[in-house]
Amino acid sequence: MTNKPLIAVTAGQSEEDLNIFLDAVERADSEPWPLSVDYGLTPQEVLERAGALILSDGPDVNPARYGKNPNSGVEPADFDDARDEMEIALVRAALDADLPIYGVGRGMHILNVALGGRLLRSVDGHYPPAPHENEDSKPAYHHIYISPGSKLAAVVGSGGFVRVNSRHRSGMREAQKSQHLLASAYSLEDGLIEALESPNHKWVIAVQFSPQRRMEIPPHFERLFQSLAERAAERLANVPDPINRV
């Protein structure tokens, strides 16, 4: 048993990528709970235990989820339909329960799609070039503008201009954004939306860059994990029966 808040983290096929998120949750003095499609959990079972939800990064959302032809130069193996289905159902249930949600990379895209938004299938300049032999993959970088007065700016401590990492092939502009979400950050180079938040929920924030890779990004973005943990702890404190403790 522990009094730390339990934060559910959606998991894909890459154990290395998942571990980066789990480490970030632990640094925020919370207990990570990896969620895999293989576990067969229902959204309600997750909501009964979790104090917050992280939609982690991963493969592109299947374009068929937002009405596009999936055979647009990308092999079907690049998609994870089971994960798409699990996360969309989980997002909708979590929003209905006002569970704190933090989306990262793919997580921002799945949040938008779950709420009726769409994506641009391919965007230029936001995915790192393939590494040479014996080299580690390095991110692309670009500058974004965070809207002052947004929830994102309040959490990280300021709005304005900042340089972030970038590892995504899909993206969105205003035309693709769900009408239920607000854009709170933009890429200066091409106007792509870099962060979303819900005006109708206490804490729903999603970013397109990768704050979990803390050596690649300004340290104040670590506050996103800390703020999420605080909201999860508040939710735990308000539950009379500690069903979301482990």
C-alpha positions as CSV (number, residue, x, y, z in Angstrom):
1,M,0.0,0.0,0.0
2,T,1.1,3.6,-0.7
3,N,-0.4,7.0,-0.3
4,K,1.1,8.1,-3.6
5,P,-1.4,8.9,-6.4
6,L,-1.7,6.3,-9.1
7,I,-1.2,7.6,-12.6
8,A,-2.2,5.4,-15.5
9,V,0.1,5.5,-18.5
10,T,-1.0,4.1,-21.8
11,A,1.7,1.7,-23.2
12,G,2.7,0.7,-26.7
13,Q,5.1,-1.8,-28.0
14,S,8.3,0.1,-27.1
15,E,9.4,-0.7,-23.6
16,E,12.2,1.8,-23.7
17,D,9.8,4.7,-24.6
18,L,7.4,3.6,-21.9
19,N,10.1,3.5,-19.2
20,I,10.9,7.2,-19.9
21,F,7.3,8.1,-19.0
22,L,7.3,5.8,-15.9
23,D,10.5,7.4,-14.7
24,A,8.9,10.9,-15.1
25,V,5.9,9.9,-13.1
26,E,8.1,8.5,-10.3
27,R,10.1,11.7,-10.2
28,A,6.8,13.5,-9.6
29,D,6.4,11.3,-6.5
30,S,3.6,9.3,-8.0
31,E,3.0,5.6,-8.8
32,P,2.9,4.8,-12.5
33,W,0.5,2.2,-13.8
34,P,1.3,1.0,-17.3
35,L,-1.8,0.2,-19.3
36,S,-1.5,-2.2,-22.2
37,V,-4.2,-3.4,-24.6
38,D,-3.2,-6.9,-23.6
39,Y,-4.5,-6.3,-20.0
40,G,-8.1,-6.2,-21.3
41,L,-9.2,-3.6,-18.8
42,T,-12.3,-1.6,-19.4
43,P,-12.3,2.2,-19.1
44,Q,-14.4,2.0,-15.9
45,E,-11.9,-0.3,-14.3
46,V,-9.1,2.2,-15.0
47,L,-11.2,5.1,-13.6
48,E,-11.9,3.2,-10.4
49,R,-8.2,3.2,-9.5
50,A,-6.3,5.9,-11.4
51,G,-6.0,9.5,-10.2
52,A,-4.9,10.7,-13.6
53,L,-4.1,9.5,-17.1
54,I,-1.1,10.0,-19.3
55,L,-1.6,9.3,-23.1
56,S,1.9,8.5,-24.0
57,D,3.7,8.9,-27.3
58,G,3.8,6.2,-30.0
59,P,2.9,5.3,-33.6
60,D,0.6,7.5,-35.7
61,V,-3.1,7.3,-35.2
62,N,-4.7,5.3,-38.0
63,P,-6.1,7.9,-40.5
64,A,-9.2,5.7,-40.8
65,R,-10.1,7.0,-37.3
66,Y,-10.6,10.5,-38.7
67,G,-12.0,9.7,-42.2
68,K,-8.8,9.5,-44.2
69,N,-7.4,6.8,-46.4
70,P,-4.9,4.8,-44.4
71,N,-3.0,3.7,-47.5
72,S,-1.3,7.0,-48.1
73,G,2.3,5.9,-48.3
74,V,2.4,4.3,-44.9
75,E,2.3,0.6,-44.3
76,P,-0.5,-0.7,-42.1
77,A,2.1,-2.1,-39.7
78,D,2.9,1.5,-38.7
79,F,-0.5,1.7,-37.0
80,D,-1.8,0.1,-33.8
81,D,-5.5,-0.2,-34.2
82,A,-6.0,-2.0,-30.9
83,R,-4.3,0.8,-29.0
84,D,-6.2,3.5,-31.0
85,E,-9.5,1.8,-29.9
86,M,-8.5,1.4,-26.3
87,E,-7.2,5.0,-25.9
88,I,-10.2,6.6,-27.7
89,A,-12.6,4.8,-25.4
90,L,-10.5,5.6,-22.4
91,V,-10.2,9.3,-23.3
92,R,-14.0,9.7,-23.6
93,A,-14.7,7.9,-20.3
94,A,-12.0,10.0,-18.5
95,L,-13.4,13.2,-19.9
96,D,-16.9,12.3,-18.7
97,A,-15.4,11.7,-15.2
98,D,-13.2,14.9,-15.4
99,L,-10.1,12.8,-14.7
100,P,-6.9,14.8,-15.2
101,I,-5.4,13.9,-18.6
102,Y,-1.9,14.7,-20.0
103,G,-1.3,13.8,-23.6
104,V,2.2,13.8,-25.2
105,G,2.9,13.5,-28.9
106,R,0.6,10.8,-30.1
107,G,-1.3,11.5,-26.9
108,M,-2.2,15.0,-28.2
109,H,-3.3,13.5,-31.5
110,I,-5.5,10.8,-30.0
111,L,-7.2,13.4,-27.7
112,N,-8.1,15.5,-30.7
113,V,-9.4,12.5,-32.7
114,A,-11.4,11.2,-29.7
115,L,-13.2,14.6,-29.6
116,G,-14.0,14.6,-33.3
117,G,-10.9,16.4,-34.6
118,R,-8.7,15.3,-37.5
119,L,-5.0,15.3,-38.3
120,L,-2.8,16.2,-41.2
121,R,-1.4,12.9,-42.3
122,S,2.2,14.2,-42.9
123,V,4.0,17.3,-41.8
124,D,7.5,18.4,-42.9
125,G,10.4,19.3,-40.6
126,H,9.0,17.8,-37.3
127,Y,10.5,14.4,-37.4
128,P,14.2,13.8,-37.0
129,P,16.3,12.4,-39.9
130,A,17.2,8.8,-39.7
131,P,20.5,8.3,-37.8
132,H,23.6,7.1,-39.4
133,E,24.9,3.7,-38.5
134,N,26.0,3.4,-34.8
135,E,24.4,6.8,-34.1
136,D,21.5,7.5,-31.7
137,S,18.3,9.0,-33.0
138,K,18.3,12.8,-32.3
139,P,15.2,15.0,-32.3
140,A,14.4,17.8,-34.6
141,Y,14.1,21.2,-32.9
142,H,11.9,24.2,-33.5
143,H,10.5,27.3,-31.7
144,I,7.0,27.5,-30.4
145,Y,4.9,30.3,-28.9
146,I,2.9,29.4,-25.7
147,S,-0.2,31.6,-25.3
148,P,0.0,33.7,-22.1
149,G,-3.0,33.1,-19.9
150,S,-3.4,29.5,-21.1
151,K,-3.4,26.6,-18.6
152,L,-0.2,25.4,-20.2
153,A,1.5,28.7,-19.5
154,A,0.2,28.7,-15.9
155,V,1.7,25.2,-15.3
156,V,5.1,25.8,-16.8
157,G,5.4,29.3,-15.4
158,S,5.3,31.5,-18.4
159,G,4.0,32.0,-21.9
160,G,6.0,33.3,-24.9
161,F,8.7,31.8,-27.1
162,V,10.6,28.6,-26.3
163,R,12.6,26.0,-28.2
164,V,11.3,22.4,-28.0
165,N,12.1,19.0,-29.4
166,S,10.1,17.3,-32.1
167,R,9.5,13.7,-33.1
168,H,6.1,13.5,-34.9
169,R,5.0,12.9,-38.5
170,S,1.3,13.9,-38.1
171,G,0.0,17.2,-36.9
172,M,-2.9,19.7,-37.0
173,R,-3.9,23.3,-37.7
174,E,-7.0,25.1,-36.7
175,A,-9.0,23.4,-39.4
176,Q,-8.3,20.0,-38.0
177,K,-8.7,20.9,-34.3
178,S,-11.6,19.6,-32.3
179,Q,-14.2,22.3,-31.5
180,H,-14.1,21.1,-27.9
181,L,-10.4,22.0,-27.4
182,L,-8.4,25.2,-27.4
183,A,-4.9,25.6,-28.9
184,S,-2.4,27.0,-26.4
185,A,0.9,26.8,-28.4
186,Y,1.9,27.1,-32.0
187,S,5.0,26.3,-34.0
188,L,6.6,29.6,-35.2
189,E,7.9,28.0,-38.4
190,D,4.7,26.6,-39.9
191,G,1.8,27.4,-37.5
192,L,1.1,23.9,-36.5
193,I,-0.6,23.5,-33.2
194,E,1.8,22.4,-30.5
195,A,-0.5,22.2,-27.4
196,L,-4.2,21.7,-26.7
197,E,-6.2,22.0,-23.6
198,S,-9.9,21.6,-22.6
199,P,-11.8,24.7,-21.4
200,N,-14.4,22.5,-19.9
201,H,-12.3,20.3,-17.6
202,K,-10.1,21.0,-14.6
203,W,-6.9,19.6,-16.0
204,V,-6.7,18.4,-19.6
205,I,-3.4,19.4,-21.3
206,A,-1.7,17.9,-24.3
207,V,1.6,18.8,-26.1
208,Q,3.1,17.7,-29.3
209,F,6.7,17.8,-28.2
210,S,8.3,15.4,-25.7
211,P,8.8,16.8,-22.1
212,Q,9.5,13.3,-20.8
213,R,12.9,13.5,-22.7
214,R,14.2,16.1,-20.2
215,M,17.7,16.4,-21.6
216,E,16.2,17.7,-24.8
217,I,13.9,20.4,-23.5
218,P,13.9,23.3,-21.0
219,P,13.6,22.0,-17.4
220,H,10.4,24.0,-16.5
221,F,8.4,21.5,-18.7
222,E,8.9,18.9,-16.0
223,R,6.3,20.9,-14.1
224,L,3.6,19.3,-16.3
225,F,4.3,15.9,-14.7
226,Q,4.4,17.5,-11.2
227,S,1.1,19.4,-11.7
228,L,-0.6,16.3,-13.0
229,A,0.6,14.4,-9.9
230,E,-0.8,17.2,-7.7
231,R,-4.2,17.0,-9.4
232,A,-4.1,13.2,-9.0
233,A,-3.3,13.5,-5.3
234,E,-6.3,15.9,-4.9
235,R,-8.6,13.4,-6.6
236,L,-7.3,10.6,-4.3
237,A,-7.9,12.7,-1.2
238,N,-11.5,13.3,-2.3
239,V,-12.2,9.6,-2.7
240,P,-13.7,8.2,0.6
241,D,-12.6,4.6,-0.2
242,P,-9.0,4.4,-1.3
243,I,-9.7,2.3,-4.4
244,N,-7.1,4.1,-6.5
245,R,-4.2,3.2,-4.2
246,V,-1.9,0.3,-4.8
